[in-house]
Amino acid sequence: MFLETLFRAGQSWQEKTLATLQLNVIEFLQDETRDLPAMAEAELFYQHVAELQCFELALTEKLNRLTTQKMQGN
């Protein structure tokens, strides 16, 4: 029973330590080195990418319609 308790305590400590390390690394890379964008910046970037994809799709459809119209007109 003692070894099981000791093992679980060690496992819990390891999980907490790993989580803390991950947060510290993320914070360092975002705030100190600026190698990673903040979460809000990344979300805004992905939102802009999605908007551009929608615009690209609409332009492609319009170009296809215009090409079809031109070919039918000639």
C-alpha positions as CSV (number, residue, x, y, z in Angstrom):
1,M,0.0,0.0,0.0
2,F,2.8,2.4,0.9
3,L,4.6,1.8,-2.5
4,E,1.4,2.4,-4.4
5,T,0.8,5.7,-2.6
6,L,4.4,6.7,-3.1
7,F,4.1,5.8,-6.8
8,R,0.9,7.8,-7.3
9,A,2.4,10.8,-5.5
10,G,5.5,10.6,-7.8
11,Q,3.2,10.3,-10.8
12,S,1.1,13.3,-9.7
13,W,4.3,15.3,-9.2
14,Q,5.6,14.4,-12.6
15,E,2.3,15.4,-14.3
16,K,2.3,18.8,-12.5
17,T,5.9,19.4,-13.2
18,L,5.5,18.6,-16.9
19,A,2.4,20.9,-17.2
20,T,4.3,23.7,-15.5
21,L,7.3,23.2,-17.8
22,Q,5.0,23.3,-20.8
23,L,3.5,26.6,-19.7
24,N,6.9,28.1,-19.0
25,V,8.2,27.1,-22.4
26,I,5.2,28.5,-24.2
27,E,5.4,31.7,-22.2
28,F,9.1,32.0,-22.9
29,L,8.6,31.4,-26.7
30,Q,5.7,33.8,-26.9
31,D,6.8,36.7,-24.6
32,E,10.6,36.6,-24.5
33,T,11.8,35.3,-27.9
34,R,8.6,36.1,-29.9
35,D,9.2,32.8,-31.8
36,L,5.5,31.8,-31.2
37,P,2.5,34.0,-31.6
38,A,0.1,34.5,-28.7
39,M,-3.0,32.4,-28.9
40,A,-5.2,35.4,-29.9
41,E,-2.8,36.3,-32.7
42,A,-2.8,32.8,-34.0
43,E,-6.6,32.6,-33.9
44,L,-6.9,35.9,-35.8
45,F,-4.4,34.7,-38.4
46,Y,-6.4,31.5,-38.9
47,Q,-9.6,33.5,-39.2
48,H,-8.0,35.6,-41.9
49,V,-6.9,32.5,-43.7
50,A,-10.4,31.1,-43.6
51,E,-11.8,34.4,-45.0
52,L,-9.2,34.4,-47.8
53,Q,-10.2,30.8,-48.7
54,C,-13.8,31.9,-49.0
55,F,-12.8,34.8,-51.2
56,E,-10.7,32.5,-53.3
57,L,-13.6,30.1,-53.8
58,A,-16.0,33.0,-54.7
59,L,-13.5,34.4,-57.2
60,T,-12.9,31.0,-58.8
61,E,-16.6,30.4,-59.2
62,K,-17.0,33.9,-60.8
63,L,-14.1,33.3,-63.1
64,N,-15.6,29.9,-64.2
65,R,-19.0,31.6,-64.9
66,L,-17.3,34.4,-66.9
67,T,-15.2,31.9,-68.9
68,T,-18.3,29.8,-69.6
69,Q,-20.2,32.9,-70.7
70,K,-17.4,34.0,-73.0
71,M,-17.1,30.6,-74.6
72,Q,-20.8,30.5,-75.2
73,G,-20.8,34.0,-76.7
74,N,-18.1,33.1,-79.3
